[in-house]
Amino acid sequence: MRQFFGTSRYGNLKEAVQGLGRPQFLMLFSNDGQFDAHVKELQELYPEVPSIGCIGMSYDRRVTEAGVSVVAFSDGVSVAANVLEQVSVMPVRYIRRLEEDLQKVNGSGKDTVCIDLCSGNDACVLTTIHSALKHKNISLVGGTGDGGRVSANGRIYEDAVAYALVKNHGGRVKTYKENIYHQMGNYRFIASGTNKAKYILGYLNGQPARQVYQNILHVSEQQISTQTFKNPFGKLNGDDVCIISIKEVSGSALACFRQVNDSDVLIMLELGDYKAIVKDTISTIRKDFPKLSAVFSVNCLFRYKLFSEHNYMDDYLKEMGTLGSHAGFVGYGEHYNNRFVNQSMTCVAFE
């Protein structure tokens, strides 16, 4: 298969798709003001091509912060694109659509991946999608867009998740998750006083969460929302750790970007040698795929801010670009199989 990335920093979609050729699948990443118009225009240009889209920044060798970008797959893929609606209420109501698309694509875990773009309520969405994907061991990579809107096949939806089942006829697919954090000290907390709907973390080991965080890291209340770039929480999930970013202070509690439940076991994380970790990820992908066609990735907004703050973002994209065709978008939460994670990078590699 082949991956195409085209962009226009001025929001000119025709400029972005210049040289595209004959795509078999399209992903649109636009800005809030032009998203509706871009969805309509893309559908008019490629009416028979399955597509999904959202509002957000995108990248290949450089980041497009506004404007519009298109990622396209061609030369050897089969794709079914669709949407699950009412994700904040009952996404499982629409699961039959995904089950039927799985039959159409007729893929397996070796050659097929699900890419999703979500408007919110990610954890519930992923549990629902995974209930169908798990029967064929198909992996998922995706993320949350901005503005509460997504698109699928030329239509715009609110409170929904757009997905695409992509079967690679040229070889294998494999998904990866990159974590640039590790445990800090021996801190171990039991969460309580949580609010699932508002992602509130009230207490850690019975003490107000805000005060615990401040006392450990010696930061002011105003510094907490940026300190999370270096020190997020981690939720133990078997042998894995799901990163939990802090959104803001809420009284004596902390509002997070992902749900925390009473009795969850949390640890404190700290930033590792991210440059070395990125090199390790690239090395692993190269080893797994001596003949690599493309890599599509989702990078967290907080990773983008952290890398930009350290003047590393351009170098990061150059390094990922050494794999060959690398493109992706900046999400407000990353998806990896049935897990909703923060401050991470998830990606899919195509043979």
N, C-alpha and C positions, 0 to 999 in steps of 0.2 A: 504494500500500500504506500501511498504518498500523502504527505501532509503539506498543506499550503497555509501561509499566514500573510494576510494583507491588511494594511491599516491606513487610516487617514486621520491625522491629528485635527483636521478641520471638519470632521463629520461628513465627508463626502464618500458615500457608500460605493459609488461607481469607481472612484479612485482606489478604494480598498480592495475591490475584487478584480482589478486590472490584472490580466494574465492568468486568471484562475483556471480557465479551461472547462472541463466537464466534471464537476464535483459529484460525489455520491452521497455526501453528508456535509452539512454546514452548521457551524456554531457562530452566533452573533454576539458581540460584546459592545454595547453602546453606552451613551450617556443618558441621563434622566430626561433631558429636554427633547432628545431626538429619537428615543427608543421606539416609540410607536410608529413614527414615520419610517425608520430603518427596517422594522419588522415587515411592514407593508411592502416597501421597495424590494427587499430581498426576496420576498415571496413572488413578486411580479417578475423579477429577473430569473428566478429558478423555481418555477411553480411545481415541478415534479420531484424536487430534491427534498428529502426529509431534513428538518432543521430544528434546533433549539437555540434559545438565546436568553440573555439577562443583561442587567445594567451593571457595569463594572469595568475596572481597568484590565488591560491585557498586555501581553508581551511576547516577543521572540528574543531578539538581541537587545531591544530597548523596550521600555514601558510606555504604553499609550495611556495617559491618565484620563483624557477626555476623548472626543472624536468618536471613531468607530473602528472596529477590527472584525475580521472574519477568519475563522479557522476552518479549513475544508479538508476532508479526506477523499481520496480517489484511488483508482487503479487497484481494485481488488478488495473491496469491503461491501458487506451487506448490512443495511441499517434499518431499524424500525424506531421512529421517534414518536413520542406521545406524551401525555400529561396525566397526573393524578391530581384531582381537584379537592377542595375543602380540606387541606392538609392540617389546619388548626382544629378541625372538628372530627372528620372521619375519612382519612385517605384510603382506608381499606375498602371503602365502598366502591372504589374504582379499580381494585386490584385485578379484575378480570381483563382489563385492557393490557396490563403488563403480562399476564399469563398468555393471552392470545399472541402478543408480540414475541414472546419467547418461542412459541410454536412456529411462527413465521420465520424467524431468524434461524432457528434450529441450530443454535450454537452450543458450545461446551465451555467449561472453565479454562480449557487450554487455548481457545481461539477467540473468545468473546468477552467483552467488557461492557458494563453499564456505566455511562457517564450521565450525571444528573446535575441540574441547576435548580436551586430551590429558593422559594420566597420566605421560608421560615419554618418554625416547628420541626427542626431538623431531626431530632432524636426519634420522634414518632414516625416521621417519613421514612427514615432509614430502617426502622424495625419492620415497617409495612413492606417496603421494597425487598428487604432481605428474605422475608417469608416466602417470596416467589423465587428469588435468585438462588437460594440455598439448594434447591432441588437439583440444580444443574451445576452447582459449585462455581457460579459466575461471580466475579469480583466487581466491585463498584468503586469509582472515583468521582468526586464532584465537589460542589460547594454552594454557598449561599450568595446570591446576588444582592444588589442594592435596590431600594425603591419599592420592594414588595411586589414586583412584577416579573414574570418570566414569559417566554414565548415558545410555542411549539407549532411547527408547520404553518407559519404565517398568522397565527392567532395569539393574542395576548391574554394572559390569565393572572389573576390575583389569588393569593392564598392557594398556591399550587406548586407542584414540582414537575419540571419538564425533564424527560429522560430520553436517552438514546441507547439502544442495544446495538453494539458495533461488533460485527463478526469479521475477523481478519482472514481472508482466504490465502494470504501469503505466508502464514506461519502463526507463531504463538503470540499471546499477550500476557503481560504480567504487571501487577500493581505493586506500588511501593509507598511507604510512609516514612518521612524523615523527621526525626525529633532532635533538635539541637540543645535540649536541656537534660540535666541529670539531677539526681536527688541531692539536696543541700542538707548536710548534717544528718541527724537521726530524728528530725522532727516528724511526728506522726499524730494526726488529728482525727477525732471523730466529729463529724459535722452534725449540727442540730439547729433548730430554729430556722429551718429552710422554708422558702416559698417557691414551689415548683413553677408556678405560672410566671413569676417575676425574676426567677433565677437568683433568688436572694440566699446568701450564706450568712446566717445569723450568729452562730457560735462555733468555736473550735475548742474542743475539750471543756465545754461549759463556760468559756470566756468569750466576750464580744470579739467577733472576727476581726474587725478593724483594728482594735487595740493589739491583738495578738500579732497581726501582720506588722504593725508599726514597731512593736517592741523587738521583734526578731531582726528587722532590717534597719531600724533606726532611721525611719523616714517620716516626713510630715504627712498630714492628711492630704495635702495638695499634691504630693509626689506619688501617691499610691497608683493612680491611673496610668502613669508612665513607668513606674517601677516594675509593673507586671511584664514589661518587655524583657526584663532580666530575671524576674522572680515570679513566675506564675505558680499556681498550685498544680498538683498532679493527683488524679484519682486512680487508685490501684484497680486494675481490671485483669485479674489473673497475673500473667507474667508481663503484661503490657501496662503502660501508664498513659492515661488520657489527660492531655494538658487542659487546664481550666484557666482562662484569662479573666482578669478583673476588669469590669467595665467602669465602675464608679463606686464611690462611697455612698451608703444609704443609712444615714444616722450612725449607729454603732455597728452596723452590718456592712457587708460587701455585696454589691450586685455584680454578677458574673455574666459571661457570654455563653455559658452552657449550664444546664440544669445540675444542681447538687441536691441530693436527697438526705434526709435524716439518716444517721448511722453510716453514711459513706465514709470510707477511710481515705484521708487525704495526706499528701506529703508536700513539703516545700521543694520547689525546683530552682535551679540556678542555671544561667546560660553557660554552655560549654564552648569548646573550640569549634565554632560553627564553620570556619573555613576548612578545617580538617574533616569535619563531618560531611560537608558537601562533596569533598574530594572522594571520600569513602563511598558515598552514594553513587557517584558517577562511575567509580571503579567497579562497584557491584553490578550496575546495569550493563557496563561493557562486558563483564565476565559472563553474565547471563545471556547476553545477546551479541555474539560476535558479528551477526548480520542484523543491524538495527535499522528499521525504517523511520521511526518517529517516536517522540516522547511528548505527551500532553500532560501538563501539570497544573495544579492549583496551589498557589501560595497564599498564606494568610496575610491579611492587611497588616497585622502587627509585625510579621516577619519583614514585609516590605518597608514599614516604618523603621524597624531596627536596622536593617541592611542599609537603608538610605542614610540614616543617622550616622552610620559608621563608614559612609562612602564606599559601600561594598556592592550595592545592587547591580551596577553596570558590570562589575567583575563577575558577580554571581551568574548573570545571564550569559556572559561570554563563556564561562566555564561549562555551564549546562549546554551551551551551543556547540561545544566540542563533540557532543554525542551525535550531532548531525542536525536533523530537523527537530527543534524544541520550541514549543509554544504553550501558552496557557493564560490563565487569568487570575486576578487577585480577589480572593473570596473573603467573606465575613464569617467564615466557619468552613472547615474542611470535612469532607466525607471520605471514609475509608471502610469499605464493606458495610457493616452495620454500625459503625462507630462515628459519632460526631465529635470532632476534635478541634482544638484551638491552637494557634501559633505553630502550625505544622505545615509541611508540604506533602501533598499526595500526588501521585502520578501514575500513568499507565504507559508502558513501553510496548511497541509493536515490532515484531520481527519482520 
